[in-house]
Every structure is written in C-alpha cells, then in structure tokens.
Amino acid sequence: MATVISNERLTDGVYHLRVEGNYGGTMGQFYMLRAWGAYPLLSRPLSIHQVNDNGVEFLYHVVGEGTKILAELEPGAALELEGPFGNGFPAVEGKVALIGGGIGIAPLYYSAQELPQSDIYLGFSREPFRVEAFRPLAAELTVNVGGLVLDSVDFTSYDHIFVCGPQPMLKAAQQKSIAAEAAGKRPNVYLSLENRMACGIGACLVCSVSCRDGQRKACADGPVFLAEEVVFHD
C-alpha cells in the first residue's frame, strides 16, 4: 500500500497527486491505481508525471467513478499502486519537441526532466495548468489556449517528437509527420495512446490498438507507438 502525500486540485476536474513510496519507472510508463474495494471493478491507469526521492506523482482528470474517488483522497490516505507498466518514450538524442494536449501533458513533464532543453508545446481547451512547472525545463515553451497547438509546431525542425493528447490530436500529428517527410525531413514521432485499460499487463485485450502489422496492446506493447505504426479509425 502507498500513502498519499498531497492531492492538489489545479483547475476544474484536474488534480496533482503525490504518493510516497519506493516507486520508479521511465518516461511514458504508467501505474494502475486503486483506492476502493470491489467497485469500481477496474483500477485506473495513470501515466507517470514525475519520479523523485519521495515517491511518484500523477496528473489526472476526473472523468468517472474511479477518478472521482481518487480526487477525494486526503494526505495520509492509503491506495494501491501496481507497476510501472508499459513501454514508454525512448531515450533519444538530437533536437526534441514535446507536445501535450490537455491532460495529455501528464507524461511529458517527466520527459522534459529526462530530456532537458527540449522545445515544449502545451495546448488547452480552457484554463491551462502546470505551465509554470514546465517553463524552467524548456528551451522554448509555447502555450496555446482554445486553439490547435499543433499549428505552432514545424515538424521538419526536429529529430524526435513526443505527443500525448486526445485521439484527433494524435491523428493530426501523424498527418504532420507524413507531410514533413514529403517536405524532405520526417522526424521520429512517438504517440502516447490513452486507451482504456483493465489489467495493465496485456492479458485482457481491452486496450487493443490497430497497427499496420495487426492488433497490438496499448498496455504491453505501448502505450507509446511510432506514429507510422498506428491505424486510426474515424
């Protein structure tokens, strides 16, 4: 069992959870969290926002019963953590862009710490959050509120691009990657998928992802995939 250090509300429905314990992980991996008994049935997958000497941190959005329970946790409360799971973002060299949309910024904070001096692009539909935490980690920080953050990114300027956000944003990033290749330089674009998960280890097939080589599992094969591997269905 882990212990809650803090559970701060950042804006409407968005919380920053700090958990004490000997927890690690790499950028882009996730944990399965649970702070209840039999209901809800499933634990909740949350990507690693930060790892430090005291434990691990998560950024999450309240969207259902499980995350609603998490939002009610107070300092000192106990919860179960399983993980870390999944294949995250790779360690890369060269010029890097980190692009997050909404709660999709969650795994990119740890990435920004591991890849200092990356260019960071954060997009929000409404009130932004955690922007000031990203600022000292960025070579250049671009924040877009109410628009399309991908419009600010020249894909031909980077060797590697990490993207996390809603599916339309990921699909648009895939298209910009293809356009960059046509313009003469295609970066390695990595997409972090936010599929619903149940077991976290690839046994239940709930998080199936359509890829060009067949069906794969977001929890075990991902959640990070090369953009060119993924097949998006409208």
C-alpha positions as CSV (number, residue, x, y, z in Angstrom):
1,M,0.0,0.0,0.0
2,A,1.1,3.5,-0.8
3,T,0.4,6.7,1.1
4,V,-0.9,10.0,-0.3
5,I,1.4,13.0,0.4
6,S,-0.8,15.5,-1.3
7,N,-3.7,15.6,-3.8
8,E,-4.0,19.2,-5.1
9,R,-6.8,20.5,-7.3
10,L,-5.2,22.5,-10.1
11,T,-8.3,23.6,-12.0
12,D,-11.8,22.2,-12.7
13,G,-11.5,18.4,-12.6
14,V,-7.7,18.3,-12.8
15,Y,-5.6,17.1,-9.8
16,H,-2.0,16.6,-9.0
17,L,-1.4,13.5,-6.8
18,R,1.8,12.9,-4.9
19,V,2.3,9.4,-3.5
20,E,5.0,8.3,-1.0
21,G,7.0,5.1,-1.5
22,N,9.8,3.4,-3.3
23,Y,8.4,3.8,-6.9
24,G,10.3,4.2,-10.1
25,G,9.7,4.0,-13.8
26,T,10.7,5.5,-17.1
27,M,9.2,8.4,-19.1
28,G,5.9,7.3,-20.7
29,Q,5.2,4.3,-18.4
30,F,2.1,4.1,-16.2
31,Y,0.8,2.7,-12.9
32,M,-2.6,1.1,-12.1
33,L,-4.1,2.9,-9.1
34,R,-6.9,1.7,-6.8
35,A,-8.3,3.3,-3.6
36,W,-11.5,1.3,-3.3
37,G,-12.8,-2.2,-2.8
38,A,-14.9,-4.2,-5.2
39,Y,-16.5,-1.2,-7.0
40,P,-15.5,0.2,-9.5
41,L,-14.3,-3.1,-10.8
42,L,-11.2,-1.8,-12.6
43,S,-8.1,0.0,-11.3
44,R,-7.3,3.3,-13.1
45,P,-4.2,3.6,-15.4
46,L,-2.3,6.9,-14.8
47,S,0.9,7.9,-16.6
48,I,3.9,8.8,-14.5
49,H,4.1,12.6,-14.2
50,Q,7.3,12.7,-12.1
51,V,9.5,10.3,-10.1
52,N,11.5,11.7,-7.2
53,D,13.2,10.5,-4.0
54,N,10.0,10.6,-2.0
55,G,7.9,8.6,-4.5
56,V,5.9,9.1,-7.6
57,E,3.5,11.8,-8.9
58,F,0.4,11.7,-11.2
59,L,-1.6,14.3,-13.0
60,Y,-5.2,13.2,-13.7
61,H,-8.6,14.4,-14.9
62,V,-11.8,13.3,-13.1
63,V,-13.9,11.5,-15.8
64,G,-15.7,8.7,-13.9
65,E,-16.2,6.9,-10.6
66,G,-12.7,5.8,-10.1
67,T,-11.0,9.2,-10.7
68,K,-13.8,10.8,-8.6
69,I,-12.7,8.6,-5.7
70,L,-9.1,9.5,-6.3
71,A,-10.0,13.2,-6.2
72,E,-11.4,12.7,-2.7
73,L,-8.2,11.3,-1.2
74,E,-6.6,13.3,1.5
75,P,-3.0,13.3,2.8
76,G,-2.3,10.2,4.7
77,A,-4.8,8.1,2.8
78,A,-3.8,4.7,1.5
79,L,-4.1,3.4,-2.0
80,E,-2.8,0.5,-4.1
81,L,-0.2,1.0,-6.9
82,E,0.8,-1.6,-9.4
83,G,3.5,-1.0,-11.9
84,P,5.3,0.5,-13.6
85,F,3.8,-1.0,-16.8
86,G,4.2,-0.5,-20.5
87,N,6.8,0.6,-23.0
88,G,7.3,4.4,-22.7
89,F,9.2,7.0,-24.7
90,P,12.7,6.1,-25.8
91,A,15.9,7.9,-24.7
92,V,16.8,9.9,-27.7
93,E,19.4,12.4,-28.8
94,G,19.1,15.4,-31.1
95,K,16.5,18.2,-31.2
96,V,13.3,17.2,-29.4
97,A,9.8,18.6,-29.2
98,L,7.3,17.6,-26.5
99,I,3.7,18.2,-27.4
100,G,0.8,17.8,-25.0
101,G,-2.9,18.4,-25.2
102,G,-5.0,18.8,-22.1
103,I,-4.3,16.1,-19.6
104,G,-2.0,14.6,-22.2
105,I,0.7,16.9,-20.7
106,A,0.9,14.4,-17.8
107,P,3.7,12.1,-19.1
108,L,5.6,14.9,-20.8
109,Y,6.8,16.5,-17.5
110,Y,8.9,13.5,-16.7
111,S,10.1,13.5,-20.3
112,A,11.1,17.2,-20.0
113,Q,13.2,16.4,-17.0
114,E,14.9,13.5,-18.7
115,L,15.4,15.4,-22.0
116,P,16.5,18.9,-20.9
117,Q,16.3,21.8,-23.3
118,S,13.5,20.3,-25.4
119,D,11.0,22.6,-27.0
120,I,7.7,22.2,-25.2
121,Y,4.2,22.8,-26.7
122,L,1.2,22.7,-24.4
123,G,-2.4,23.0,-25.6
124,F,-5.5,23.6,-23.5
125,S,-9.2,24.0,-24.5
126,R,-9.8,26.1,-21.4
127,E,-7.8,27.1,-18.3
128,P,-4.1,26.0,-18.5
129,F,-2.4,24.1,-15.7
130,R,1.1,23.2,-14.7
131,V,2.6,25.6,-17.2
132,E,4.9,27.3,-14.7
133,A,6.4,23.9,-13.8
134,F,7.3,23.2,-17.4
135,R,8.8,26.6,-18.1
136,P,12.3,26.1,-16.5
137,L,12.7,22.8,-18.2
138,A,12.1,24.1,-21.8
139,A,14.4,25.5,-24.3
140,E,11.3,27.2,-25.6
141,L,7.8,27.0,-24.2
142,T,4.7,27.6,-26.4
143,V,1.2,27.6,-24.7
144,N,-2.0,27.5,-26.8
145,V,-5.4,28.0,-25.2
146,G,-8.5,27.5,-27.2
147,G,-6.8,26.7,-30.5
148,L,-4.7,24.0,-32.1
149,V,-1.3,23.7,-30.5
150,L,0.0,21.5,-33.4
151,D,-0.3,24.6,-35.7
152,S,2.7,26.1,-33.8
153,V,5.0,23.1,-34.5
154,D,7.2,22.8,-37.5
155,F,7.8,19.1,-37.7
156,T,10.7,19.4,-40.1
157,S,12.7,21.2,-37.4
158,Y,13.0,18.2,-35.1
159,D,14.7,14.9,-34.9
160,H,12.2,13.4,-32.4
161,I,8.7,14.5,-31.3
162,F,6.7,13.1,-28.4
163,V,3.0,13.6,-28.5
164,C,0.2,12.9,-25.9
165,G,-3.3,14.1,-26.1
166,P,-6.8,13.2,-27.4
167,Q,-7.1,11.0,-30.5
168,P,-7.8,13.7,-33.0
169,M,-4.6,15.4,-32.0
170,L,-2.6,12.2,-32.3
171,K,-4.1,11.6,-35.7
172,A,-3.2,15.2,-36.8
173,A,0.3,14.6,-35.5
174,Q,0.6,11.5,-37.7
175,Q,-0.5,13.5,-40.7
176,K,2.0,16.3,-40.0
177,S,4.7,13.6,-39.8
178,I,3.8,12.4,-43.2
179,A,3.8,15.9,-44.6
180,A,7.2,16.5,-43.1
181,E,8.6,13.5,-45.0
182,A,7.2,15.0,-48.2
183,A,9.0,18.2,-47.4
184,G,12.3,16.4,-47.0
185,K,12.6,15.6,-43.3
186,R,10.5,13.3,-41.3
187,P,11.2,13.2,-37.6
188,N,10.6,10.1,-35.4
189,V,7.2,10.9,-34.0
190,Y,6.1,8.9,-30.9
191,L,2.4,8.9,-29.9
192,S,1.3,8.0,-26.3
193,L,-2.2,6.5,-26.6
194,E,-4.8,7.0,-23.9
195,N,-6.7,3.7,-24.4
196,R,-9.0,2.3,-21.8
197,M,-7.2,-0.5,-19.9
198,A,-8.2,-3.2,-17.5
199,C,-5.3,-5.4,-16.4
200,G,-2.3,-3.3,-17.4
201,I,-0.3,-6.4,-18.5
202,G,-1.8,-7.4,-21.8
203,A,-3.9,-10.3,-20.7
204,C,-7.4,-8.9,-21.2
205,L,-7.1,-7.4,-24.7
206,V,-9.3,-4.4,-23.6
207,C,-6.7,-1.9,-24.8
208,S,-6.3,-3.2,-28.4
209,V,-4.6,-0.9,-30.8
210,S,-4.9,-1.2,-34.6
211,C,-1.5,-1.1,-36.1
212,R,-0.2,-1.7,-39.6
213,D,1.1,-5.1,-38.6
214,G,-2.1,-6.1,-36.8
215,Q,-3.7,-5.7,-33.4
216,R,-1.4,-4.8,-30.5
217,K,-1.9,-3.9,-26.9
218,A,-1.6,-0.4,-25.5
219,C,-0.6,-1.6,-22.1
220,A,2.1,-4.1,-23.0
221,D,3.3,-3.0,-26.5
222,G,2.7,0.7,-25.7
223,P,1.3,3.0,-24.6
224,V,3.9,4.7,-26.8
225,F,4.0,3.8,-30.5
226,L,5.7,5.3,-33.6
227,A,3.2,7.4,-35.4
228,E,3.7,5.4,-38.6
229,E,2.7,2.2,-36.9
230,V,-0.8,3.3,-35.8
231,V,-4.0,3.0,-37.8
232,F,-6.6,5.4,-36.7
233,H,-10.3,4.7,-37.3
234,D,-12.7,7.6,-37.7
